[in-house]
Amino acid sequence: MTTPIDFAPLAAVAAPLRTMLDGIAARFGEPRISRDEQLDCDMFRPAGTPSESVRWEYNLRVATTPEAIGILLTEVVPELTAEGWHSTDRSSETEVAYQFQRDGANLGVHIARDGTGDVVVGGATACVPTADGN
């Protein structure tokens, strides 16, 4: 799903995260966007009530290669950790998965251990308050 960001303060915090996610995904191959949208941070607010804050969510998919897990573990995890991102290993028997958090933003990389499917690289900004409730 792709919808444009229509709130300038959100676009300003989304731009550097987009650049980072695009760069990470490109390490694994040719990425394609699977989600690029502005979302309301309060999913339970009554319909018609103006948003108090919004976030941006962005996901990319890349065909898995045999090198994908190595790229994640030897390049991506150390570099993001060195840049101040807190990493959490969420790996399981079926996938290698790392999540990263910094300054309220989140990003993650998921790779199936059996080499099937796609490498999924995604992230979201922290929620940004809306000045006028829109």
Rosetta silent file (secondary structure, phi, psi, omega in degrees, C-alpha in Angstrom):
SEQUENCE: MTTPIDFAPLAAVAAPLRTMLDGIAARFGEPRISRDEQLDCDMFRPAGTPSESVRWEYNLRVATTPEAIGILLTEVVPELTAEGWHSTDRSSETEVAYQFQRDGANLGVHIARDGTGDVVVGGATACVPTADGN
SCORE:     score description
SCORE:     0.000 S_00000001
   1 L     0.000  133.683 -179.858    0.000    0.000    0.000 S_00000001
   2 E  -132.207  121.618  173.643    1.367    3.402   -0.941 S_00000001
   3 L  -137.302  142.549 -176.843   -0.094    6.731    0.100 S_00000001
   4 L   -71.175  152.492  172.493    1.761   10.043    0.203 S_00000001
   5 L   -78.591  125.487 -177.655    2.751   11.775    3.404 S_00000001
   6 L  -113.385   19.254 -177.943    0.625   14.908    3.621 S_00000001
   7 L  -130.838  109.532 -171.741    2.037   16.346    6.852 S_00000001
   8 H   -54.580  -43.766  178.955    5.344   18.233    6.510 S_00000001
   9 H   -61.428  -33.130  176.782    6.696   17.558   10.043 S_00000001
  10 H   -71.605  -42.115  178.375    6.205   13.822    9.473 S_00000001
  11 H   -58.525  -36.364 -179.184    7.835   13.986    6.038 S_00000001
  12 H   -65.514  -37.413  178.504   10.866   15.627    7.650 S_00000001
  13 H   -84.473  -23.057  179.620   11.439   12.731   10.072 S_00000001
  14 H   -74.854  -34.315 -173.776   10.507   10.096    7.471 S_00000001
  15 H   -56.787  -49.767  179.881   13.073   11.206    4.872 S_00000001
  16 H   -67.514  -32.401  177.811   16.229   10.081    6.716 S_00000001
  17 H   -68.712  -39.862  176.471   14.603    6.803    7.762 S_00000001
  18 H   -58.636  -46.317  179.794   13.541    6.162    4.144 S_00000001
  19 H   -59.240  -43.660  179.806   17.120    6.725    2.999 S_00000001
  20 H   -64.068  -48.358 -178.622   18.416    4.311    5.635 S_00000001
  21 H   -64.192  -40.666  176.650   15.851    1.602    4.830 S_00000001
  22 H   -60.034  -41.660  179.602   16.439    1.943    1.085 S_00000001
  23 H   -65.784  -42.613  177.814   20.184    1.536    1.698 S_00000001
  24 H   -62.995  -49.021 -178.087   19.734   -1.535    3.885 S_00000001
  25 H   -61.052  -38.190 -178.397   17.367   -3.186    1.415 S_00000001
  26 H   -63.754  -24.567  177.385   19.702   -2.466   -1.521 S_00000001
  27 H   -64.522  -26.237 -177.059   22.426   -4.549    0.164 S_00000001
  28 H   -92.166  -13.543 -178.989   20.257   -7.613   -0.341 S_00000001
  29 L   143.652 -149.937 -177.331   19.364   -6.947   -3.988 S_00000001
  30 L   -89.081  106.101 -176.899   16.705   -5.074   -5.947 S_00000001
  31 L   -80.296  154.302  170.696   14.040   -3.876   -3.472 S_00000001
  32 E  -130.870  141.311 -176.718   10.369   -3.309   -4.138 S_00000001
  33 E   -78.175  130.515  175.745    8.116   -1.261   -1.882 S_00000001
  34 E  -112.042  -17.043  174.557    5.313   -3.156   -0.159 S_00000001
  35 E  -154.790  136.934  179.057    4.142   -0.394    2.187 S_00000001
  36 E  -157.363   88.780 -175.084    4.699    3.370    2.184 S_00000001
  37 E  -154.077  155.359  173.227    2.063    5.236    4.121 S_00000001
  38 E   -86.848  131.940 -178.302    1.150    7.732    6.793 S_00000001
  39 E  -128.560  150.883  175.319   -0.837    6.148    9.615 S_00000001
  40 E   -73.562  135.636  179.528   -2.766    7.424   12.604 S_00000001
  41 L   -78.534  -20.421  179.677   -1.013    6.591   15.891 S_00000001
  42 L  -109.872   89.622 -176.253   -4.281    6.194   17.777 S_00000001
  43 L   -69.057  -15.032 -175.016   -6.068    3.353   16.026 S_00000001
  44 L  -103.314    9.098  178.109   -8.845    3.358   18.616 S_00000001
  45 L   -72.292  148.864 -178.938   -9.981    6.965   18.335 S_00000001
  46 L   -62.085  144.973  178.518  -13.604    7.403   17.274 S_00000001
  47 L   -56.502  138.520  179.106  -14.250    7.819   13.551 S_00000001
  48 L    87.761  -10.961  177.814  -14.305   11.460   12.504 S_00000001
  49 L   -81.924  130.472 -178.786  -12.147   12.559   15.443 S_00000001
  50 L   -60.189  145.352  176.734   -9.022   14.426   14.234 S_00000001
  51 L   -64.667  139.808  173.789   -5.691   12.638   14.597 S_00000001
  52 L   -95.700  -22.565  175.890   -3.538   13.775   17.491 S_00000001
  53 E  -158.907  153.096 -179.283   -0.417   12.145   16.060 S_00000001
  54 E  -132.963  159.085  175.254    0.702   10.299   12.951 S_00000001
  55 E  -135.905  166.124  177.164    3.581    8.029   11.966 S_00000001
  56 E  -115.204  136.263  178.843    5.059    6.831    8.702 S_00000001
  57 E  -124.529  138.010 -173.092    5.516    3.148    7.917 S_00000001
  58 E  -143.781  125.939  178.314    7.683    1.802    5.100 S_00000001
  59 E  -131.994  140.935  177.437    8.409   -1.796    4.085 S_00000001
  60 E  -126.386  152.687  176.418   10.500   -3.210    1.291 S_00000001
  61 E  -125.742  142.841  179.686   10.899   -6.748   -0.007 S_00000001
  62 E  -137.196  136.482  177.362   13.934   -8.229   -1.716 S_00000001
  63 E   -57.321  134.836 -179.060   14.296  -11.729   -3.169 S_00000001
  64 L   -70.874  139.311  173.528   16.291  -13.866   -0.738 S_00000001
  65 L  -121.049  164.457  178.089   19.809  -14.926   -1.730 S_00000001
  66 L   -60.787  -23.633 -177.875   22.138  -17.408    0.000 S_00000001
  67 L   -85.465   -7.555 -169.894   24.205  -14.454    1.263 S_00000001
  68 H   -57.052  -48.214 -178.033   21.298  -12.625    2.923 S_00000001
  69 H   -63.629  -40.736  177.373   21.756  -13.882    6.488 S_00000001
  70 H   -61.832  -40.811  177.893   25.486  -13.178    6.343 S_00000001
  71 H   -61.355  -44.815  179.353   24.861   -9.636    5.116 S_00000001
  72 H   -60.744  -50.488 -172.841   22.476   -9.026    8.002 S_00000001
  73 H   -75.604  -32.963 -176.032   24.760  -10.443   10.687 S_00000001
  74 H   -98.845  -17.983 -179.008   28.143   -9.164    9.469 S_00000001
  75 H  -115.978  -59.379 -170.762   27.174   -5.813    7.944 S_00000001
  76 H   -67.371  -52.744 -177.449   23.769   -4.494    8.948 S_00000001
  77 H   -59.607  -49.845 -179.971   23.661   -5.385   12.655 S_00000001
  78 H   -62.880  -38.923 -178.405   27.171   -4.081   13.479 S_00000001
  79 H   -67.326  -45.277  179.412   26.720   -0.870   11.486 S_00000001
  80 H   -65.863  -38.070  177.122   23.347    0.030   12.980 S_00000001
  81 H   -61.824  -42.925  178.709   24.621   -0.788   16.476 S_00000001
  82 H   -64.748  -27.070  178.930   27.633    1.486   15.893 S_00000001
  83 L   -86.442    5.840  175.446   25.218    4.254   14.810 S_00000001
  84 L    95.201    7.913  176.253   23.390    4.050   18.138 S_00000001
  85 L   -81.316  133.618  176.050   20.491    1.772   17.214 S_00000001
  86 E   -84.311  122.952 -177.367   19.516   -0.662   19.987 S_00000001
  87 E  -103.859  147.573  175.354   19.192   -4.126   18.457 S_00000001
  88 E  -131.448  123.945  177.837   17.046   -7.039   19.584 S_00000001
  89 E   -80.870  113.446 -179.610   17.518  -10.507   18.136 S_00000001
  90 L  -109.946   22.869 -176.760   14.014  -11.844   17.451 S_00000001
  91 L   -64.354  153.499  178.505   15.209  -14.889   15.529 S_00000001
  92 L  -136.394 -172.756  177.859   13.346  -18.180   15.689 S_00000001
  93 L   -63.693  -27.108 -174.049   13.710  -21.665   14.238 S_00000001
  94 L  -102.493  -16.506 -178.869   12.207  -20.450   10.953 S_00000001
  95 E  -148.728  155.627  169.203   13.717  -16.968   10.500 S_00000001
  96 E  -100.682  122.463 -174.761   16.591  -14.683   11.366 S_00000001
  97 E  -141.451  130.123  174.965   15.053  -11.420   12.527 S_00000001
  98 E  -124.757  138.234  172.965   16.503   -8.301   14.104 S_00000001
  99 E  -116.244  147.345 -177.339   14.619   -5.253   15.329 S_00000001
 100 E  -132.357  142.375  177.211   16.258   -1.900   15.994 S_00000001
 101 E  -133.632  141.695  173.245   15.063    1.153   17.944 S_00000001
 102 E  -162.358  130.993  175.657   16.431    4.677   18.215 S_00000001
 103 L    52.487   35.318  178.215   14.780    7.989   19.087 S_00000001
 104 L    85.477  -11.140  177.401   11.315    6.416   18.903 S_00000001
 105 E   -87.907  152.939  179.185   11.842    5.034   15.409 S_00000001
 106 E  -130.280  145.674  170.230   11.801    1.299   14.733 S_00000001
 107 E  -147.219  158.344 -178.905   13.176   -0.822   11.944 S_00000001
 108 E  -150.238  156.125  175.824   13.513   -4.522   11.326 S_00000001
 109 E  -132.552  128.747 -178.692   14.982   -7.091    8.978 S_00000001
 110 E  -127.269  131.876 -179.735   13.469  -10.578    8.592 S_00000001
 111 E  -137.394  127.564  177.353   14.953  -13.459    6.563 S_00000001
 112 E   -67.700  135.348  179.926   13.601  -17.018    6.300 S_00000001
 113 L   -66.998  -27.413 -177.214   16.214  -19.573    7.358 S_00000001
 114 L   -85.642    4.220  176.361   15.260  -21.961    4.554 S_00000001
 115 L    78.830    8.204  178.747   16.067  -19.372    1.880 S_00000001
 116 L   -96.626  166.803  176.429   12.507  -19.052    0.643 S_00000001
 117 L    74.180 -157.968 -176.838   10.405  -15.930    0.400 S_00000001
 118 E  -114.534  154.917  163.209   11.747  -12.406    0.599 S_00000001
 119 E   -74.366  129.964  178.437   14.053  -10.451    2.831 S_00000001
 120 E  -111.963  122.899  177.529   11.709   -7.964    4.508 S_00000001
 121 E  -119.354  124.086 -178.005   13.154   -4.611    5.563 S_00000001
 122 E  -150.553  165.624  178.680   10.769   -2.222    7.244 S_00000001
 123 E  -167.372  171.464  178.909   10.451    0.593    9.682 S_00000001
 124 E  -147.806  145.385  174.977    8.331    3.298   11.189 S_00000001
 125 L   -75.282  166.680  167.104    8.946    6.756   12.548 S_00000001
 126 L   -66.622  160.835  176.002    8.030    7.780   16.027 S_00000001
 127 L   -68.761  138.731 -179.402    4.582    9.345   16.286 S_00000001
 128 E  -115.117  122.096  178.951    4.564   13.034   15.389 S_00000001
 129 E   -61.823  140.713  175.806    1.940   15.276   17.024 S_00000001
 130 L   -89.289  132.484 -175.294   -0.332   17.046   14.595 S_00000001
 131 L   -70.047  -36.003 -174.367   -0.408   20.797   15.209 S_00000001
 132 L  -115.175   11.124  178.944   -3.968   21.360   14.067 S_00000001
 133 L    80.632   10.010  178.569   -5.535   17.953   14.720 S_00000001
 134 L  -108.825    0.000    0.000   -5.453   16.919   11.036 S_00000001
